[in-house]
Amino acid sequence: MTRDNLAIVVKGYPRLSETFIAQEILGIQQANISYRIVSLRHPTDKKRHPIHKRITGDVDYLPEYVYQEPMRVLRSW
């Protein structure tokens, strides 16, 4: 894991309905600010907006339920 200056926490990523957020993330990327996307949920949309292809930052998906990934939760301690 690299050291990032900014963590962007979103409910789900990528989401077709949230192109405003994607535009903001792309702006951060274009400003050469180091960032990481932390998503509370995995994507559920079947389609993606073309802007998502331009976003190259790392994305970490948190487990939605602790019982699904107990070892991951323990490792984080």
mmCIF file of the N, C-alpha and C atoms, coordinates in Angstrom:
data_MODEL
# 
_entry.id   MODEL 
# 
loop_
_atom_site.group_PDB 
_atom_site.id 
_atom_site.type_symbol 
_atom_site.label_atom_id 
_atom_site.label_alt_id 
_atom_site.label_comp_id 
_atom_site.label_asym_id 
_atom_site.label_entity_id 
_atom_site.label_seq_id 
_atom_site.pdbx_PDB_ins_code 
_atom_site.Cartn_x 
_atom_site.Cartn_y 
_atom_site.Cartn_z 
_atom_site.occupancy 
_atom_site.B_iso_or_equiv 
_atom_site.pdbx_formal_charge 
_atom_site.auth_seq_id 
_atom_site.auth_comp_id 
_atom_site.auth_asym_id 
_atom_site.auth_atom_id 
_atom_site.pdbx_PDB_model_num 
ATOM 1   N N  . MET A 1 1  ? 0.845   -1.176  0.000   1.00 0.00 ? 1  MET A N  1 
ATOM 2   C CA . MET A 1 1  ? 0.000   0.000   0.000   1.00 0.00 ? 1  MET A CA 1 
ATOM 3   C C  . MET A 1 1  ? 0.895   1.245   0.000   1.00 0.00 ? 1  MET A C  1 
ATOM 4   N N  . THR A 1 2  ? 0.600   2.155   -0.875  1.00 0.00 ? 2  THR A N  1 
ATOM 5   C CA . THR A 1 2  ? 1.382   3.385   -0.957  1.00 0.00 ? 2  THR A CA 1 
ATOM 6   C C  . THR A 1 2  ? 0.834   4.428   -0.002  1.00 0.00 ? 2  THR A C  1 
ATOM 7   N N  . ARG A 1 3  ? 1.647   5.419   0.278   1.00 0.00 ? 3  ARG A N  1 
ATOM 8   C CA . ARG A 1 3  ? 1.186   6.511   1.135   1.00 0.00 ? 3  ARG A CA 1 
ATOM 9   C C  . ARG A 1 3  ? 0.489   7.552   0.268   1.00 0.00 ? 3  ARG A C  1 
ATOM 10  N N  . ASP A 1 4  ? -0.732  7.866   0.613   1.00 0.00 ? 4  ASP A N  1 
ATOM 11  C CA . ASP A 1 4  ? -1.528  8.816   -0.154  1.00 0.00 ? 4  ASP A CA 1 
ATOM 12  C C  . ASP A 1 4  ? -1.823  10.038  0.706   1.00 0.00 ? 4  ASP A C  1 
ATOM 13  N N  . ASN A 1 5  ? -1.961  11.166  0.050   1.00 0.00 ? 5  ASN A N  1 
ATOM 14  C CA . ASN A 1 5  ? -2.272  12.404  0.756   1.00 0.00 ? 5  ASN A CA 1 
ATOM 15  C C  . ASN A 1 5  ? -3.759  12.559  1.038   1.00 0.00 ? 5  ASN A C  1 
ATOM 16  N N  . LEU A 1 6  ? -4.590  11.881  0.283   1.00 0.00 ? 6  LEU A N  1 
ATOM 17  C CA . LEU A 1 6  ? -6.024  12.088  0.374   1.00 0.00 ? 6  LEU A CA 1 
ATOM 18  C C  . LEU A 1 6  ? -6.761  10.756  0.258   1.00 0.00 ? 6  LEU A C  1 
ATOM 19  N N  . ALA A 1 7  ? -7.682  10.521  1.150   1.00 0.00 ? 7  ALA A N  1 
ATOM 20  C CA . ALA A 1 7  ? -8.568  9.356   1.056   1.00 0.00 ? 7  ALA A CA 1 
ATOM 21  C C  . ALA A 1 7  ? -9.957  9.867   0.700   1.00 0.00 ? 7  ALA A C  1 
ATOM 22  N N  . ILE A 1 8  ? -10.521 9.317   -0.329  1.00 0.00 ? 8  ILE A N  1 
ATOM 23  C CA . ILE A 1 8  ? -11.861 9.698   -0.772  1.00 0.00 ? 8  ILE A CA 1 
ATOM 24  C C  . ILE A 1 8  ? -12.787 8.538   -0.421  1.00 0.00 ? 8  ILE A C  1 
ATOM 25  N N  . VAL A 1 9  ? -13.664 8.757   0.546   1.00 0.00 ? 9  VAL A N  1 
ATOM 26  C CA . VAL A 1 9  ? -14.566 7.701   1.009   1.00 0.00 ? 9  VAL A CA 1 
ATOM 27  C C  . VAL A 1 9  ? -15.921 7.894   0.332   1.00 0.00 ? 9  VAL A C  1 
ATOM 28  N N  . VAL A 1 10 ? -16.360 6.847   -0.350  1.00 0.00 ? 10 VAL A N  1 
ATOM 29  C CA . VAL A 1 10 ? -17.640 6.893   -1.065  1.00 0.00 ? 10 VAL A CA 1 
ATOM 30  C C  . VAL A 1 10 ? -18.478 5.677   -0.687  1.00 0.00 ? 10 VAL A C  1 
ATOM 31  N N  . LYS A 1 11 ? -19.766 5.793   -0.867  1.00 0.00 ? 11 LYS A N  1 
ATOM 32  C CA . LYS A 1 11 ? -20.667 4.685   -0.534  1.00 0.00 ? 11 LYS A CA 1 
ATOM 33  C C  . LYS A 1 11 ? -20.422 3.499   -1.458  1.00 0.00 ? 11 LYS A C  1 
ATOM 34  N N  . GLY A 1 12 ? -20.287 3.776   -2.732  1.00 0.00 ? 12 GLY A N  1 
ATOM 35  C CA . GLY A 1 12 ? -20.019 2.741   -3.728  1.00 0.00 ? 12 GLY A CA 1 
ATOM 36  C C  . GLY A 1 12 ? -19.240 3.343   -4.880  1.00 0.00 ? 12 GLY A C  1 
ATOM 37  N N  . TYR A 1 13 ? -18.363 2.547   -5.472  1.00 0.00 ? 13 TYR A N  1 
ATOM 38  C CA . TYR A 1 13 ? -17.574 3.070   -6.580  1.00 0.00 ? 13 TYR A CA 1 
ATOM 39  C C  . TYR A 1 13 ? -17.273 1.957   -7.565  1.00 0.00 ? 13 TYR A C  1 
ATOM 40  N N  . PRO A 1 14 ? -17.402 2.224   -8.844  1.00 0.00 ? 14 PRO A N  1 
ATOM 41  C CA . PRO A 1 14 ? -18.000 3.410   -9.459  1.00 0.00 ? 14 PRO A CA 1 
ATOM 42  C C  . PRO A 1 14 ? -19.511 3.288   -9.508  1.00 0.00 ? 14 PRO A C  1 
ATOM 43  N N  . ARG A 1 15 ? -20.157 4.442   -9.537  1.00 0.00 ? 15 ARG A N  1 
ATOM 44  C CA . ARG A 1 15 ? -21.614 4.490   -9.639  1.00 0.00 ? 15 ARG A CA 1 
ATOM 45  C C  . ARG A 1 15 ? -21.999 5.418   -10.780 1.00 0.00 ? 15 ARG A C  1 
ATOM 46  N N  . LEU A 1 16 ? -22.818 4.912   -11.662 1.00 0.00 ? 16 LEU A N  1 
ATOM 47  C CA . LEU A 1 16 ? -23.244 5.676   -12.834 1.00 0.00 ? 16 LEU A CA 1 
ATOM 48  C C  . LEU A 1 16 ? -23.976 6.944   -12.431 1.00 0.00 ? 16 LEU A C  1 
ATOM 49  N N  . SER A 1 17 ? -24.718 6.894   -11.336 1.00 0.00 ? 17 SER A N  1 
ATOM 50  C CA . SER A 1 17 ? -25.530 8.042   -10.922 1.00 0.00 ? 17 SER A CA 1 
ATOM 51  C C  . SER A 1 17 ? -24.711 9.143   -10.253 1.00 0.00 ? 17 SER A C  1 
ATOM 52  N N  . GLU A 1 18 ? -23.436 8.896   -9.991  1.00 0.00 ? 18 GLU A N  1 
ATOM 53  C CA . GLU A 1 18 ? -22.632 9.878   -9.274  1.00 0.00 ? 18 GLU A CA 1 
ATOM 54  C C  . GLU A 1 18 ? -21.467 10.381  -10.124 1.00 0.00 ? 18 GLU A C  1 
ATOM 55  N N  . THR A 1 19 ? -21.809 10.899  -11.291 1.00 0.00 ? 19 THR A N  1 
ATOM 56  C CA . THR A 1 19 ? -20.756 11.417  -12.171 1.00 0.00 ? 19 THR A CA 1 
ATOM 57  C C  . THR A 1 19 ? -20.124 12.681  -11.607 1.00 0.00 ? 19 THR A C  1 
ATOM 58  N N  . PHE A 1 20 ? -20.856 13.418  -10.771 1.00 0.00 ? 20 PHE A N  1 
ATOM 59  C CA . PHE A 1 20 ? -20.276 14.607  -10.148 1.00 0.00 ? 20 PHE A CA 1 
ATOM 60  C C  . PHE A 1 20 ? -19.070 14.215  -9.300  1.00 0.00 ? 20 PHE A C  1 
ATOM 61  N N  . ILE A 1 21 ? -19.207 13.160  -8.513  1.00 0.00 ? 21 ILE A N  1 
ATOM 62  C CA . ILE A 1 21 ? -18.101 12.691  -7.683  1.00 0.00 ? 21 ILE A CA 1 
ATOM 63  C C  . ILE A 1 21 ? -16.947 12.235  -8.566  1.00 0.00 ? 21 ILE A C  1 
ATOM 64  N N  . ALA A 1 22 ? -17.253 11.528  -9.637  1.00 0.00 ? 22 ALA A N  1 
ATOM 65  C CA . ALA A 1 22 ? -16.208 11.077  -10.554 1.00 0.00 ? 22 ALA A CA 1 
ATOM 66  C C  . ALA A 1 22 ? -15.469 12.267  -11.161 1.00 0.00 ? 22 ALA A C  1 
ATOM 67  N N  . GLN A 1 23 ? -16.175 13.327  -11.498 1.00 0.00 ? 23 GLN A N  1 
ATOM 68  C CA . GLN A 1 23 ? -15.525 14.525  -12.045 1.00 0.00 ? 23 GLN A CA 1 
ATOM 69  C C  . GLN A 1 23 ? -14.601 15.154  -11.013 1.00 0.00 ? 23 GLN A C  1 
ATOM 70  N N  . GLU A 1 24 ? -15.020 15.161  -9.756  1.00 0.00 ? 24 GLU A N  1 
ATOM 71  C CA . GLU A 1 24 ? -14.173 15.710  -8.693  1.00 0.00 ? 24 GLU A CA 1 
ATOM 72  C C  . GLU A 1 24 ? -12.914 14.860  -8.504  1.00 0.00 ? 24 GLU A C  1 
ATOM 73  N N  . ILE A 1 25 ? -13.079 13.546  -8.534  1.00 0.00 ? 25 ILE A N  1 
ATOM 74  C CA . ILE A 1 25 ? -11.924 12.649  -8.390  1.00 0.00 ? 25 ILE A CA 1 
ATOM 75  C C  . ILE A 1 25 ? -10.964 12.850  -9.556  1.00 0.00 ? 25 ILE A C  1 
ATOM 76  N N  . LEU A 1 26 ? -11.496 12.967  -10.752 1.00 0.00 ? 26 LEU A N  1 
ATOM 77  C CA . LEU A 1 26 ? -10.644 13.201  -11.915 1.00 0.00 ? 26 LEU A CA 1 
ATOM 78  C C  . LEU A 1 26 ? -9.905  14.527  -11.784 1.00 0.00 ? 26 LEU A C  1 
ATOM 79  N N  . GLY A 1 27 ? -10.558 15.541  -11.264 1.00 0.00 ? 27 GLY A N  1 
ATOM 80  C CA . GLY A 1 27 ? -9.902  16.833  -11.048 1.00 0.00 ? 27 GLY A CA 1 
ATOM 81  C C  . GLY A 1 27 ? -8.755  16.724  -10.053 1.00 0.00 ? 27 GLY A C  1 
ATOM 82  N N  . ILE A 1 28 ? -8.953  15.955  -9.002  1.00 0.00 ? 28 ILE A N  1 
ATOM 83  C CA . ILE A 1 28 ? -7.889  15.714  -8.020  1.00 0.00 ? 28 ILE A CA 1 
ATOM 84  C C  . ILE A 1 28 ? -6.723  15.004  -8.686  1.00 0.00 ? 28 ILE A C  1 
ATOM 85  N N  . GLN A 1 29 ? -7.045  14.019  -9.489  1.00 0.00 ? 29 GLN A N  1 
ATOM 86  C CA . GLN A 1 29 ? -6.009  13.273  -10.216 1.00 0.00 ? 29 GLN A CA 1 
ATOM 87  C C  . GLN A 1 29 ? -5.236  14.189  -11.159 1.00 0.00 ? 29 GLN A C  1 
ATOM 88  N N  . GLN A 1 30 ? -5.932  15.019  -11.890 1.00 0.00 ? 30 GLN A N  1 
ATOM 89  C CA . GLN A 1 30 ? -5.288  15.919  -12.841 1.00 0.00 ? 30 GLN A CA 1 
ATOM 90  C C  . GLN A 1 30 ? -4.452  16.982  -12.147 1.00 0.00 ? 30 GLN A C  1 
ATOM 91  N N  . ALA A 1 31 ? -4.761  17.276  -10.886 1.00 0.00 ? 31 ALA A N  1 
ATOM 92  C CA . ALA A 1 31 ? -3.976  18.234  -10.106 1.00 0.00 ? 31 ALA A CA 1 
ATOM 93  C C  . ALA A 1 31 ? -2.750  17.559  -9.477  1.00 0.00 ? 31 ALA A C  1 
ATOM 94  N N  . ASN A 1 32 ? -2.548  16.286  -9.810  1.00 0.00 ? 32 ASN A N  1 
ATOM 95  C CA . ASN A 1 32 ? -1.410  15.497  -9.305  1.00 0.00 ? 32 ASN A CA 1 
ATOM 96  C C  . ASN A 1 32 ? -1.400  15.370  -7.791  1.00 0.00 ? 32 ASN A C  1 
ATOM 97  N N  . ILE A 1 33 ? -2.582  15.293  -7.202  1.00 0.00 ? 33 ILE A N  1 
ATOM 98  C CA . ILE A 1 33 ? -2.703  15.045  -5.770  1.00 0.00 ? 33 ILE A CA 1 
ATOM 99  C C  . ILE A 1 33 ? -2.809  13.536  -5.584  1.00 0.00 ? 33 ILE A C  1 
ATOM 100 N N  . SER A 1 34 ? -1.980  13.002  -4.716  1.00 0.00 ? 34 SER A N  1 
ATOM 101 C CA . SER A 1 34 ? -1.999  11.575  -4.445  1.00 0.00 ? 34 SER A CA 1 
ATOM 102 C C  . SER A 1 34 ? -3.285  11.234  -3.690  1.00 0.00 ? 34 SER A C  1 
ATOM 103 N N  . TYR A 1 35 ? -4.004  10.222  -4.137  1.00 0.00 ? 35 TYR A N  1 
ATOM 104 C CA . TYR A 1 35 ? -5.278  9.880   -3.518  1.00 0.00 ? 35 TYR A CA 1 
ATOM 105 C C  . TYR A 1 35 ? -5.532  8.386   -3.577  1.00 0.00 ? 35 TYR A C  1 
ATOM 106 N N  . ARG A 1 36 ? -6.459  7.955   -2.772  1.00 0.00 ? 36 ARG A N  1 
ATOM 107 C CA . ARG A 1 36 ? -6.934  6.578   -2.762  1.00 0.00 ? 36 ARG A CA 1 
ATOM 108 C C  . ARG A 1 36 ? -8.440  6.634   -2.549  1.00 0.00 ? 36 ARG A C  1 
ATOM 109 N N  . ILE A 1 37 ? -9.170  5.814   -3.268  1.00 0.00 ? 37 ILE A N  1 
ATOM 110 C CA . ILE A 1 37 ? -10.623 5.734   -3.127  1.00 0.00 ? 37 ILE A CA 1 
ATOM 111 C C  . ILE A 1 37 ? -10.935 4.577   -2.175  1.00 0.00 ? 37 ILE A C  1 
ATOM 112 N N  . VAL A 1 38 ? -11.744 4.859   -1.169  1.00 0.00 ? 38 VAL A N  1 
ATOM 113 C CA . VAL A 1 38 ? -12.195 3.833   -0.233  1.00 0.00 ? 38 VAL A CA 1 
ATOM 114 C C  . VAL A 1 38 ? -13.708 3.717   -0.407  1.00 0.00 ? 38 VAL A C  1 
ATOM 115 N N  . SER A 1 39 ? -14.142 2.558   -0.861  1.00 0.00 ? 39 SER A N  1 
ATOM 116 C CA . SER A 1 39 ? -15.554 2.358   -1.150  1.00 0.00 ? 39 SER A CA 1 
ATOM 117 C C  . SER A 1 39 ? -16.180 1.446   -0.104  1.00 0.00 ? 39 SER A C  1 
ATOM 118 N N  . LEU A 1 40 ? -17.327 1.868   0.410   1.00 0.00 ? 40 LEU A N  1 
ATOM 119 C CA . LEU A 1 40 ? -18.029 1.073   1.411   1.00 0.00 ? 40 LEU A CA 1 
ATOM 120 C C  . LEU A 1 40 ? -18.727 -0.130  0.799   1.00 0.00 ? 40 LEU A C  1 
ATOM 121 N N  . ARG A 1 41 ? -18.948 -0.081  -0.512  1.00 0.00 ? 41 ARG A N  1 
ATOM 122 C CA . ARG A 1 41 ? -19.623 -1.182  -1.206  1.00 0.00 ? 41 ARG A CA 1 
ATOM 123 C C  . ARG A 1 41 ? -19.002 -1.422  -2.561  1.00 0.00 ? 41 ARG A C  1 
ATOM 124 N N  . HIS A 1 42 ? -19.130 -2.651  -3.018  1.00 0.00 ? 42 HIS A N  1 
ATOM 125 C CA . HIS A 1 42 ? -18.699 -2.995  -4.375  1.00 0.00 ? 42 HIS A CA 1 
ATOM 126 C C  . HIS A 1 42 ? -19.702 -2.414  -5.367  1.00 0.00 ? 42 HIS A C  1 
ATOM 127 N N  . PRO A 1 43 ? -19.278 -2.174  -6.595  1.00 0.00 ? 43 PRO A N  1 
ATOM 128 C CA . PRO A 1 43 ? -20.204 -1.599  -7.578  1.00 0.00 ? 43 PRO A CA 1 
ATOM 129 C C  . PRO A 1 43 ? -21.342 -2.565  -7.908  1.00 0.00 ? 43 PRO A C  1 
ATOM 130 N N  . THR A 1 44 ? -22.515 -2.001  -8.115  1.00 0.00 ? 44 THR A N  1 
ATOM 131 C CA . THR A 1 44 ? -23.681 -2.817  -8.486  1.00 0.00 ? 44 THR A CA 1 
ATOM 132 C C  . THR A 1 44 ? -24.246 -2.413  -9.840  1.00 0.00 ? 44 THR A C  1 
ATOM 133 N N  . ASP A 1 45 ? -23.813 -1.259  -10.360 1.00 0.00 ? 45 ASP A N  1 
ATOM 134 C CA . ASP A 1 45 ? -24.315 -0.793  -11.658 1.00 0.00 ? 45 ASP A CA 1 
ATOM 135 C C  . ASP A 1 45 ? -23.749 -1.652  -12.780 1.00 0.00 ? 45 ASP A C  1 
ATOM 136 N N  . LYS A 1 46 ? -24.599 -1.971  -13.730 1.00 0.00 ? 46 LYS A N  1 
ATOM 137 C CA . LYS A 1 46 ? -24.162 -2.753  -14.889 1.00 0.00 ? 46 LYS A CA 1 
ATOM 138 C C  . LYS A 1 46 ? -23.339 -1.907  -15.862 1.00 0.00 ? 46 LYS A C  1 
ATOM 139 N N  . LYS A 1 47 ? -23.662 -0.611  -15.949 1.00 0.00 ? 47 LYS A N  1 
ATOM 140 C CA . LYS A 1 47 ? -22.979 0.289   -16.875 1.00 0.00 ? 47 LYS A CA 1 
ATOM 141 C C  . LYS A 1 47 ? -22.112 1.264   -16.102 1.00 0.00 ? 47 LYS A C  1 
ATOM 142 N N  . ARG A 1 48 ? -21.097 1.778   -16.793 1.00 0.00 ? 48 ARG A N  1 
ATOM 143 C CA . ARG A 1 48 ? -20.218 2.782   -16.199 1.00 0.00 ? 48 ARG A CA 1 
ATOM 144 C C  . ARG A 1 48 ? -20.130 3.980   -17.125 1.00 0.00 ? 48 ARG A C  1 
ATOM 145 N N  . HIS A 1 49 ? -19.921 5.127   -16.533 1.00 0.00 ? 49 HIS A N  1 
ATOM 146 C CA . HIS A 1 49 ? -19.737 6.352   -17.289 1.00 0.00 ? 49 HIS A CA 1 
ATOM 147 C C  . HIS A 1 49 ? -18.322 6.348   -17.861 1.00 0.00 ? 49 HIS A C  1 
ATOM 148 N N  . PRO A 1 50 ? -18.104 6.875   -19.061 1.00 0.00 ? 50 PRO A N  1 
ATOM 149 C CA . PRO A 1 50 ? -16.760 6.902   -19.646 1.00 0.00 ? 50 PRO A CA 1 
ATOM 150 C C  . PRO A 1 50 ? -15.704 7.582   -18.766 1.00 0.00 ? 50 PRO A C  1 
ATOM 151 N N  . ILE A 1 51 ? -16.115 8.499   -17.901 1.00 0.00 ? 51 ILE A N  1 
ATOM 152 C CA . ILE A 1 51 ? -15.143 9.190   -17.047 1.00 0.00 ? 51 ILE A CA 1 
ATOM 153 C C  . ILE A 1 51 ? -14.440 8.215   -16.103 1.00 0.00 ? 51 ILE A C  1 
ATOM 154 N N  . HIS A 1 52 ? -15.110 7.129   -15.726 1.00 0.00 ? 52 HIS A N  1 
ATOM 155 C CA . HIS A 1 52 ? -14.503 6.171   -14.806 1.00 0.00 ? 52 HIS A CA 1 
ATOM 156 C C  . HIS A 1 52 ? -13.274 5.493   -15.415 1.00 0.00 ? 52 HIS A C  1 
ATOM 157 N N  . LYS A 1 53 ? -13.224 5.383   -16.732 1.00 0.00 ? 53 LYS A N  1 
ATOM 158 C CA . LYS A 1 53 ? -12.052 4.797   -17.392 1.00 0.00 ? 53 LYS A CA 1 
ATOM 159 C C  . LYS A 1 53 ? -10.829 5.697   -17.249 1.00 0.00 ? 53 LYS A C  1 
ATOM 160 N N  . ARG A 1 54 ? -11.049 6.978   -17.041 1.00 0.00 ? 54 ARG A N  1 
ATOM 161 C CA . ARG A 1 54 ? -9.944  7.943   -16.935 1.00 0.00 ? 54 ARG A CA 1 
ATOM 162 C C  . ARG A 1 54 ? -9.386  8.031   -15.517 1.00 0.00 ? 54 ARG A C  1 
ATOM 163 N N  . ILE A 1 55 ? -10.117 7.520   -14.557 1.00 0.00 ? 55 ILE A N  1 
ATOM 164 C CA . ILE A 1 55 ? -9.676  7.568   -13.161 1.00 0.00 ? 55 ILE A CA 1 
ATOM 165 C C  . ILE A 1 55 ? -8.805  6.345   -12.898 1.00 0.00 ? 55 ILE A C  1 
ATOM 166 N N  . THR A 1 56 ? -7.570  6.597   -12.481 1.00 0.00 ? 56 THR A N  1 
ATOM 167 C CA . THR A 1 56 ? -6.602  5.515   -12.357 1.00 0.00 ? 56 THR A CA 1 
ATOM 168 C C  . THR A 1 56 ? -6.179  5.219   -10.922 1.00 0.00 ? 56 THR A C  1 
ATOM 169 N N  . GLY A 1 57 ? -6.745  5.908   -9.955  1.00 0.00 ? 57 GLY A N  1 
ATOM 170 C CA . GLY A 1 57 ? -6.361  5.715   -8.556  1.00 0.00 ? 57 GLY A CA 1 
ATOM 171 C C  . GLY A 1 57 ? -6.758  4.348   -8.025  1.00 0.00 ? 57 GLY A C  1 
ATOM 172 N N  . ASP A 1 58 ? -6.058  3.929   -6.982  1.00 0.00 ? 58 ASP A N  1 
ATOM 173 C CA . ASP A 1 58 ? -6.376  2.665   -6.334  1.00 0.00 ? 58 ASP A CA 1 
ATOM 174 C C  . ASP A 1 58 ? -7.708  2.763   -5.606  1.00 0.00 ? 58 ASP A C  1 
ATOM 175 N N  . VAL A 1 59 ? -8.418  1.637   -5.584  1.00 0.00 ? 59 VAL A N  1 
ATOM 176 C CA . VAL A 1 59 ? -9.699  1.565   -4.880  1.00 0.00 ? 59 VAL A CA 1 
ATOM 177 C C  . VAL A 1 59 ? -9.627  0.431   -3.870  1.00 0.00 ? 59 VAL A C  1 
ATOM 178 N N  . ASP A 1 60 ? -9.957  0.724   -2.628  1.00 0.00 ? 60 ASP A N  1 
ATOM 179 C CA . ASP A 1 60 ? -10.074 -0.295  -1.598  1.00 0.00 ? 60 ASP A CA 1 
ATOM 180 C C  . ASP A 1 60 ? -11.551 -0.477  -1.295  1.00 0.00 ? 60 ASP A C  1 
ATOM 181 N N  . TYR A 1 61 ? -12.000 -1.728  -1.333  1.00 0.00 ? 61 TYR A N  1 
ATOM 182 C CA . TYR A 1 61 ? -13.394 -2.030  -0.999  1.00 0.00 ? 61 TYR A CA 1 
ATOM 183 C C  . TYR A 1 61 ? -13.440 -2.609  0.403   1.00 0.00 ? 61 TYR A C  1 
ATOM 184 N N  . LEU A 1 62 ? -14.193 -1.955  1.271   1.00 0.00 ? 62 LEU A N  1 
ATOM 185 C CA . LEU A 1 62 ? -14.345 -2.442  2.625   1.00 0.00 ? 62 LEU A CA 1 
ATOM 186 C C  . LEU A 1 62 ? -15.365 -3.579  2.646   1.00 0.00 ? 62 LEU A C  1 
ATOM 187 N N  . PRO A 1 63 ? -15.212 -4.525  3.568   1.00 0.00 ? 63 PRO A N  1 
ATOM 188 C CA . PRO A 1 63 ? -16.212 -5.599  3.639   1.00 0.00 ? 63 PRO A CA 1 
ATOM 189 C C  . PRO A 1 63 ? -17.555 -5.027  4.107   1.00 0.00 ? 63 PRO A C  1 
ATOM 190 N N  . GLU A 1 64 ? -18.610 -5.432  3.422   1.00 0.00 ? 64 GLU A N  1 
ATOM 191 C CA . GLU A 1 64 ? -19.930 -4.929  3.800   1.00 0.00 ? 64 GLU A CA 1 
ATOM 192 C C  . GLU A 1 64 ? -20.389 -5.537  5.112   1.00 0.00 ? 64 GLU A C  1 
ATOM 193 N N  . TYR A 1 65 ? -19.973 -6.758  5.363   1.00 0.00 ? 65 TYR A N  1 
ATOM 194 C CA . TYR A 1 65 ? -20.346 -7.445  6.593   1.00 0.00 ? 65 TYR A CA 1 
ATOM 195 C C  . TYR A 1 65 ? -19.097 -8.107  7.174   1.00 0.00 ? 65 TYR A C  1 
ATOM 196 N N  . VAL A 1 66 ? -18.901 -7.958  8.451   1.00 0.00 ? 66 VAL A N  1 
ATOM 197 C CA . VAL A 1 66 ? -17.714 -8.494  9.109   1.00 0.00 ? 66 VAL A CA 1 
ATOM 198 C C  . VAL A 1 66 ? -17.618 -10.008 8.932   1.00 0.00 ? 66 VAL A C  1 
ATOM 199 N N  . TYR A 1 67 ? -18.739 -10.712 9.002   1.00 0.00 ? 67 TYR A N  1 
ATOM 200 C CA . TYR A 1 67 ? -18.694 -12.169 8.913   1.00 0.00 ? 67 TYR A CA 1 
ATOM 201 C C  . TYR A 1 67 ? -18.186 -12.656 7.554   1.00 0.00 ? 67 TYR A C  1 
ATOM 202 N N  . GLN A 1 68 ? -18.262 -11.824 6.524   1.00 0.00 ? 68 GLN A N  1 
ATOM 203 C CA . GLN A 1 68 ? -17.807 -12.224 5.200   1.00 0.00 ? 68 GLN A CA 1 
ATOM 204 C C  . GLN A 1 68 ? -16.287 -12.232 5.083   1.00 0.00 ? 68 GLN A C  1 
ATOM 205 N N  . GLU A 1 69 ? -15.606 -11.413 5.868   1.00 0.00 ? 69 GLU A N  1 
ATOM 206 C CA . GLU A 1 69 ? -14.155 -11.323 5.774   1.00 0.00 ? 69 GLU A CA 1 
ATOM 207 C C  . GLU A 1 69 ? -13.534 -11.141 7.161   1.00 0.00 ? 69 GLU A C  1 
ATOM 208 N N  . PRO A 1 70 ? -13.716 -12.108 8.061   1.00 0.00 ? 70 PRO A N  1 
ATOM 209 C CA . PRO A 1 70 ? -13.214 -11.926 9.427   1.00 0.00 ? 70 PRO A CA 1 
ATOM 210 C C  . PRO A 1 70 ? -11.697 -11.788 9.507   1.00 0.00 ? 70 PRO A C  1 
ATOM 211 N N  . MET A 1 71 ? -10.956 -12.519 8.698   1.00 0.00 ? 71 MET A N  1 
ATOM 212 C CA . MET A 1 71 ? -9.496  -12.431 8.758   1.00 0.00 ? 71 MET A CA 1 
ATOM 213 C C  . MET A 1 71 ? -9.013  -11.061 8.294   1.00 0.00 ? 71 MET A C  1 
ATOM 214 N N  . ARG A 1 72 ? -9.656  -10.502 7.320   1.00 0.00 ? 72 ARG A N  1 
ATOM 215 C CA . ARG A 1 72 ? -9.283  -9.159  6.855   1.00 0.00 ? 72 ARG A CA 1 
ATOM 216 C C  . ARG A 1 72 ? -9.489  -8.133  7.965   1.00 0.00 ? 72 ARG A C  1 
ATOM 217 N N  . VAL A 1 73 ? -10.577 -8.279  8.693   1.00 0.00 ? 73 VAL A N  1 
ATOM 218 C CA . VAL A 1 73 ? -10.862 -7.365  9.793   1.00 0.00 ? 73 VAL A CA 1 
ATOM 219 C C  . VAL A 1 73 ? -9.814  -7.528  10.879  1.00 0.00 ? 73 VAL A C  1 
ATOM 220 N N  . LEU A 1 74 ? -9.450  -8.761  11.225  1.00 0.00 ? 74 LEU A N  1 
ATOM 221 C CA . LEU A 1 74 ? -8.442  -9.017  12.241  1.00 0.00 ? 74 LEU A CA 1 
ATOM 222 C C  . LEU A 1 74 ? -7.066  -8.469  11.833  1.00 0.00 ? 74 LEU A C  1 
ATOM 223 N N  . ARG A 1 75 ? -6.711  -8.639  10.569  1.00 0.00 ? 75 ARG A N  1 
ATOM 224 C CA . ARG A 1 75 ? -5.415  -8.125  10.079  1.00 0.00 ? 75 ARG A CA 1 
ATOM 225 C C  . ARG A 1 75 ? -5.334  -6.621  10.208  1.00 0.00 ? 75 ARG A C  1 
ATOM 226 N N  . SER A 1 76 ? -6.437  -5.929  10.085  1.00 0.00 ? 76 SER A N  1 
ATOM 227 C CA . SER A 1 76 ? -6.411  -4.472  10.147  1.00 0.00 ? 76 SER A CA 1 
ATOM 228 C C  . SER A 1 76 ? -6.120  -3.969  11.546  1.00 0.00 ? 76 SER A C  1 
ATOM 229 N N  . TRP A 1 77 ? -6.313  -4.800  12.574  1.00 0.00 ? 77 TRP A N  1 
ATOM 230 C CA . TRP A 1 77 ? -6.014  -4.403  13.940  1.00 0.00 ? 77 TRP A CA 1 
ATOM 231 C C  . TRP A 1 77 ? -4.528  -4.385  14.134  1.00 0.00 ? 77 TRP A C  1 
# 
